[in-house]
Amino acid sequence: TCGCGFPSIGRCLADFFLHRSGFFNEGALNHFCTKQIMSGNVTVCEIDPEVKNKLQKLRFRKERNNAAIVMKVDPEKHLIVIDEELEDIDVDELRNSLPDHQPRFVALSYKIDHDDGRVSYPLCFIFSTPRDCKPELQMMYAGTKLSLVKETGLSKVYEVRELEEMTEEWLLEKLIK
């Protein structure tokens, strides 16, 4: 173990994850053992102030269409940055904008026309984490997810392992619950 003392498993999260995944890389282990452990949560990456600003604007936007902020991790800076901002999109366009082999975070404002005539614009957080992406990237994203969800203040949080799962039917089923 690296000695960073991750309390619940007796070794650091990097060591645990890399061994469990079958992809052990000593360089990656040493690299990720520099993480901070705060209140039991592993924080791998900081959130760029621009991301915080854009998330705040998404939360209070007045437009009456769908909008998404796609975020990625800059692995060299250990920083969550804006990858893309999308306006007036449907779920298929959002899905097609996400890479097949790299994780992404998405904050989405989605318009729902209810049967009774009401219109709502729920906000949700989607974590796209393809199964075949590099374990180091999966760990960076997974270790950062909780702090980003907390920053967004969103309670509707969903994870997608296969992009094909992300359809309008899937999203509406989640949002209307």
DAGICOR-V619311 format. One record per backbone hydrogen bond with DSSP energy under -0.5 kcal/mol. CO is the residue of the C=O (numbers start at 1). NH is the residue of the N-H. Records with the same first field share a line. If there is no record, write none. Layout:
# DAGICOR-V619311
CO = NH, NH
This chain:
# DAGICOR-V619311
6 = 9, 10
12 = 16
13 = 17
14 = 18
15 = 19
16 = 20
17 = 21
18 = 22, 23
19 = 22
22 = 24
25 = 29
26 = 30
27 = 31
28 = 32
29 = 33
31 = 34
32 = 35
36 = 38, 43
38 = 41
41 = 38, 43
42 = 44
43 = 36
46 = 48, 80
48 = 51, 52
49 = 53
50 = 54
51 = 55
52 = 56
53 = 57
54 = 58
55 = 59
56 = 60
58 = 61
66 = 88
67 = 109
68 = 70, 86
69 = 71, 107
70 = 83, 84
71 = 105
72 = 74, 81
73 = 75
74 = 78, 79
78 = 46
79 = 74, 81
80 = 48
81 = 72
84 = 70
86 = 68
90 = 94
91 = 95
92 = 96
93 = 97
94 = 97, 98
95 = 98
104 = 128
105 = 71
106 = 108, 126
107 = 69
108 = 110, 124
109 = 67
110 = 122
112 = 114, 120
114 = 117
118 = 114
120 = 112
122 = 110
124 = 108
125 = 158
126 = 106, 128
127 = 129, 160
128 = 104
130 = 133
134 = 138
135 = 139
136 = 140
137 = 141
138 = 142
139 = 143
140 = 144
141 = 144, 145
142 = 146
144 = 148
145 = 149
146 = 150
147 = 151
148 = 152
149 = 153, 154
155 = 157
156 = 125
158 = 127
160 = 129
161 = 131
162 = 165
163 = 166
165 = 167
167 = 171
168 = 172
169 = 173
170 = 174
171 = 175
172 = 176
173 = 177
